[in-house]
Amino acid sequence: MQQSQKLDNLLIINMETKEMVVLVVPFVAQGHLNQLLHLSRLLSSYNLPIHIVGTTTHNRQAKLRIHGWDPTSATNIHFHEFETPNFESPPPDPNASDKFPSHLLPSFHLPSHLREPFAKLLADIAPTTRRVIIIHDYLMSTVVQDVVSYENAEAYVFHCASAFTTFSYLWEEKGKPCLEDDDESYKQLTKVPAFEGTIPAEFIEFIMSHQVCNTFNSGNLHDTCNVFDRKFIDFLAKEGLSGNTKQWAMGPFNPVAISDKENLGKRHMSLEWLDKQAQDSVIYVSFGTTTSLSDDEIRELANGLEKSKQKFIWVIRDADKGDIFNGEVRRVELPKGFEERLQEKGLVVREWAPQLEILAHPSTGGFMSHCGWNSSMESITMGVPMATWPMHSDQPRNAVLVTEVLKTGISVRDWELRGELVTSSTIETSIRKLMASDEGDAIRKRAAKLGNDVRRSVEKGGVTGMEIDSFIAHITR
């Protein structure tokens, strides 16, 4: 860390000698950064000093892409930015044999250098406060392991998936046992696809290296909601997770209402376009920050959208590189004349899009998604049904939660057929089913009801509001 930055950090700490300080340590992938930045907003509303620890590059990325609030406006959220070492940042391969973003693996190993600066920061903060609370992504456990050296420090592990998905891994590891007096949950879990083929061996090894947190974990935090995930939170509490039985379901972390003040004078073109469309008439298509589609997949998706004759917003961009600020980005080519033919029917967005605002817009009636947990949780929160098209990692299990447990979505393709090209006719059928059928209307009503219940959960006396209050009471005891 540069000397001036260290002095700034010490000044902040000295000015804020309090009963408690919270250090937040997110992982570098966009979905992980986003969730813990949103959680920092929630915790800061309790007048707690929040210190977010990360590299200069990834803190910049998180602040640039956040939607629904302005992280620079929160006076008690402070960013500690450590220099980013040089690392490989190759472009994604849209023609890779599987969709896992292996090109990001060099950046995933990058945070290992943060252990020493984090330990120094902790050494500076610990003497100034009665208690230090560290909230860290599971994949940053090795970075924060020196917490064991401080009697007044407690570490809490953040798990970035639903409780259903997280428990499904434990259940599979135990040999898929029957669940006592709960045949329904057992049947739901039997529908999750096998772990094999979702992530490569190198990343499995990386995940396993973070089991060190089992020795110092004070509890587990989840960006999920007891409105729909309580029984799986209860299963985790019974079985234990990362060495501790304490669980808090504090989601949704993302804002549940979008203030017009946030958009004053700077509304994105997609929102202006949505203003002109009928309620629930537009399907939003986006595959997140870790998926790149091949030219063949782009062609089939474009043709499927066109043949469906439904209104759409399509965010078409390559997967992130490890460093999103460095180097060229592939410009995806659409079929000749596609945008001209469909300029009245749809909108193509090639830049970062305000997904939360798009999903919250009354004209948005469906979401074709890769089922990353950020996207899934935002869609659930805003009451938007999904056409699920999972690509890797936890996404196939999130898709099962949406389609089989919550019944707020349909499946575009069977995960077992992931090696096959999804045809335009399959895509057309899926879009029509979700957007223009009695079945789709019924799914939309269920999604709207669930979204309303989830949004109400954050209110005073709601299940999420009480869960956050419980966590705050625990760490300030």
Backbone hydrogen bonds, N-H to C=O, Kabsch-Sander energy under -0.5 kcal/mol:
donor,donor_aa,acceptor,acceptor_aa,energy
6,K,2,Q,-2.0
7,L,3,Q,-2.2
8,D,4,S,-2.2
9,N,5,Q,-2.4
10,L,6,K,-2.4
11,L,7,L,-2.3
12,I,8,D,-2.3
13,I,9,N,-2.4
14,N,10,L,-2.8
15,M,11,L,-2.0
16,E,12,I,-0.8
16,E,13,I,-0.9
17,T,14,N,-0.8
18,K,16,E,-0.8
21,V,131,R,-1.8
22,V,49,P,-2.5
23,L,21,V,-0.5
23,L,133,I,-3.3
24,V,22,V,-0.5
24,V,51,H,-2.9
25,V,135,I,-2.9
32,H,29,A,-0.7
33,L,29,A,-2.5
34,N,30,Q,-2.7
35,Q,31,G,-1.6
36,L,32,H,-1.9
37,L,33,L,-1.8
38,H,34,N,-2.2
39,L,35,Q,-2.3
40,S,36,L,-1.8
41,R,37,L,-1.5
42,L,38,H,-1.8
43,L,39,L,-2.6
44,S,40,S,-2.4
45,S,41,R,-1.0
45,S,42,L,-0.6
46,Y,43,L,-1.7
47,N,44,S,-1.7
48,L,43,L,-0.7
50,I,48,L,-0.5
50,I,76,N,-3.1
51,H,22,V,-2.8
52,I,50,I,-0.5
52,I,78,H,-3.3
53,V,24,V,-3.0
53,V,51,H,-0.5
54,G,80,H,-2.1
56,T,82,F,-2.3
59,N,55,T,-2.5
60,R,56,T,-1.9
61,Q,57,T,-1.9
62,A,58,H,-2.3
63,K,59,N,-2.3
64,L,60,R,-2.2
65,R,61,Q,-1.8
66,I,62,A,-1.0
73,S,70,D,-1.7
74,A,71,P,-0.6
75,T,73,S,-0.8
77,I,74,A,-1.5
78,H,50,I,-2.9
78,H,76,N,-0.5
80,H,52,I,-3.4
80,H,78,H,-0.5
81,E,79,F,-0.7
82,F,54,G,-2.6
82,F,80,H,-0.6
96,A,93,D,-1.7
99,K,391,M,-0.5
102,S,100,F,-2.4
104,L,101,P,-2.4
105,L,102,S,-1.5
107,S,104,L,-0.7
108,F,104,L,-1.8
109,H,105,L,-1.4
110,L,107,S,-0.6
112,S,109,H,-1.4
113,H,110,L,-1.7
114,L,111,P,-2.6
115,R,112,S,-1.1
118,F,114,L,-2.6
119,A,115,R,-2.4
120,K,116,E,-2.1
121,L,117,P,-2.3
122,L,118,F,-2.8
123,A,119,A,-2.0
124,D,120,K,-1.7
125,I,121,L,-2.1
126,A,122,L,-2.9
128,T,125,I,-2.2
129,T,126,A,-1.1
130,R,18,K,-0.8
131,R,19,E,-1.4
132,V,152,N,-2.9
133,I,21,V,-2.9
133,I,131,R,-0.5
134,I,132,V,-0.6
134,I,154,E,-3.3
135,I,23,L,-3.1
135,I,133,I,-0.6
136,H,134,I,-0.6
136,H,156,Y,-2.4
137,D,25,V,-2.4
138,Y,158,F,-1.9
140,M,137,D,-2.5
141,S,138,Y,-1.6
143,V,140,M,-0.6
144,V,140,M,-1.4
147,V,144,V,-2.0
148,V,145,Q,-1.3
149,S,146,D,-1.9
150,Y,147,V,-1.9
151,E,149,S,-0.5
153,A,150,Y,-1.4
154,E,132,V,-2.5
155,A,216,F,-0.7
156,Y,134,I,-3.3
157,V,219,G,-2.3
158,F,136,H,-3.0
159,H,157,V,-0.5
159,H,221,L,-2.6
166,T,162,S,-2.6
167,F,163,A,-2.9
168,S,164,F,-1.9
169,Y,165,T,-1.3
170,L,166,T,-1.3
171,W,167,F,-3.0
172,E,168,S,-2.2
173,E,169,Y,-2.3
174,K,170,L,-1.6
175,G,172,E,-1.6
176,K,171,W,-2.6
182,D,179,L,-1.9
186,Y,182,D,-1.6
187,K,183,D,-2.5
188,Q,184,E,-2.1
189,L,185,S,-2.4
190,T,186,Y,-1.9
191,K,188,Q,-1.1
192,V,189,L,-1.7
198,T,195,F,-1.8
203,F,200,P,-0.5
204,I,200,P,-1.8
205,E,201,A,-2.3
206,F,202,E,-1.6
207,I,203,F,-2.5
208,M,204,I,-2.5
209,S,205,E,-1.4
210,H,207,I,-1.7
211,Q,208,M,-1.7
212,V,209,S,-0.5
213,C,210,H,-1.7
214,N,211,Q,-2.0
215,T,212,V,-1.9
216,F,213,C,-1.6
217,N,213,C,-1.3
218,S,155,A,-3.3
220,N,246,K,-2.0
221,L,157,V,-3.1
222,H,248,W,-2.3
223,D,159,H,-0.9
224,T,222,H,-1.6
228,F,225,C,-1.4
229,D,225,C,-2.1
230,R,226,N,-0.8
232,F,229,D,-0.5
233,I,229,D,-2.0
234,D,230,R,-2.8
235,F,231,K,-1.6
236,L,232,F,-2.0
237,A,233,I,-2.3
238,K,234,D,-2.0
239,E,235,F,-2.6
240,G,236,L,-3.1
241,L,244,N,-2.7
244,N,241,L,-1.5
248,W,220,N,-2.1
250,M,222,H,-1.8
250,M,248,W,-1.0
251,G,222,H,-0.5
251,G,224,T,-2.6
259,S,257,A,-0.6
262,E,259,S,-1.1
263,N,259,S,-0.6
263,N,260,D,-0.8
264,L,260,D,-0.7
264,L,261,K,-0.6
266,K,263,N,-2.4
271,L,268,H,-1.0
272,E,268,H,-1.5
273,W,269,M,-2.3
274,L,270,S,-2.2
275,D,271,L,-1.7
276,K,272,E,-0.5
276,K,273,W,-1.2
277,Q,274,L,-2.1
280,D,362,P,-2.3
281,S,278,A,-1.6
281,S,363,S,-0.7
282,V,363,S,-2.4
283,I,311,K,-2.3
284,Y,282,V,-0.5
284,Y,366,G,-2.9
285,V,313,I,-3.2
286,S,284,Y,-0.5
286,S,368,M,-2.2
298,I,294,S,-2.5
299,R,295,D,-2.3
300,E,296,D,-2.3
301,L,297,E,-2.4
302,A,298,I,-2.7
303,N,299,R,-2.5
304,G,300,E,-2.4
305,L,301,L,-2.6
306,E,302,A,-2.3
307,K,303,N,-2.6
308,S,304,G,-1.5
309,K,305,L,-0.8
309,K,306,E,-0.8
310,Q,305,L,-0.7
311,K,281,S,-0.8
312,F,345,K,-1.4
313,I,283,I,-2.0
314,W,347,L,-2.7
315,V,285,V,-2.9
315,V,313,I,-0.6
316,I,314,W,-0.8
316,I,349,V,-2.6
317,R,315,V,-0.7
320,D,289,T,-3.4
324,I,322,G,-0.6
326,N,323,D,-1.3
332,V,330,R,-0.7
338,F,335,P,-2.2
341,R,337,G,-2.7
342,L,338,F,-1.8
343,Q,340,E,-0.9
345,K,342,L,-0.8
346,G,342,L,-3.0
347,L,312,F,-2.0
349,V,314,W,-2.8
349,V,347,L,-0.5
355,Q,353,A,-2.1
358,I,354,P,-2.3
359,L,355,Q,-2.8
360,A,356,L,-1.6
361,H,357,E,-0.9
361,H,358,I,-0.8
364,T,361,H,-1.6
365,G,282,V,-2.9
365,G,363,S,-0.6
366,G,282,V,-1.1
367,F,385,P,-1.5
368,M,284,Y,-2.8
369,S,367,F,-0.7
369,S,387,A,-1.9
370,H,286,S,-0.6
376,S,372,G,-2.7
377,M,373,W,-2.9
378,E,374,N,-2.5
379,S,375,S,-2.4
380,I,376,S,-2.7
381,T,377,M,-2.7
382,M,378,E,-2.1
383,G,380,I,-1.1
384,V,379,S,-2.6
386,M,408,T,-1.7
387,A,367,F,-2.6
388,T,386,M,-0.7
388,T,410,I,-3.1
389,W,369,S,-2.7
391,M,370,H,-0.6
393,S,198,T,-2.5
395,Q,392,H,-1.9
397,R,394,D,-0.7
398,N,394,D,-2.2
399,A,395,Q,-2.3
400,V,396,P,-1.4
401,L,397,R,-2.1
402,V,398,N,-2.1
403,T,399,A,-2.8
404,E,400,V,-2.8
405,V,400,V,-1.2
405,V,401,L,-0.7
406,L,401,L,-3.2
408,T,402,V,-2.5
410,I,386,M,-2.5
412,V,388,T,-2.8
413,R,388,T,-0.7
417,L,414,D,-2.0
418,R,415,W,-1.8
420,E,417,L,-2.1
423,T,421,L,-0.6
427,I,423,T,-2.1
428,E,424,S,-2.9
429,T,425,S,-2.4
430,S,426,T,-2.2
431,I,427,I,-2.5
432,R,428,E,-2.5
433,K,429,T,-2.3
434,L,430,S,-2.1
435,M,431,I,-2.9
436,A,432,R,-2.6
440,G,433,K,-0.6
441,D,437,S,-2.2
442,A,438,D,-2.2
443,I,439,E,-2.3
444,R,440,G,-2.5
445,K,441,D,-2.0
446,R,442,A,-2.0
447,A,443,I,-2.7
448,A,444,R,-2.5
449,K,445,K,-2.2
450,L,446,R,-2.6
451,G,447,A,-2.8
452,N,448,A,-2.2
453,D,449,K,-2.2
454,V,450,L,-2.7
455,R,451,G,-2.6
456,R,452,N,-2.1
457,S,453,D,-1.1
458,V,454,V,-0.5
458,V,455,R,-0.9
459,E,456,R,-1.4
462,G,459,E,-2.7
464,T,457,S,-0.8
465,G,457,S,-2.6
466,M,462,G,-2.7
467,E,463,V,-1.5
468,I,464,T,-2.7
469,D,465,G,-2.2
470,S,466,M,-2.4
471,F,467,E,-2.1
472,I,468,I,-2.7
473,A,469,D,-2.7
474,H,470,S,-2.0
475,I,471,F,-2.5
476,T,472,I,-1.7
477,R,474,H,-0.9
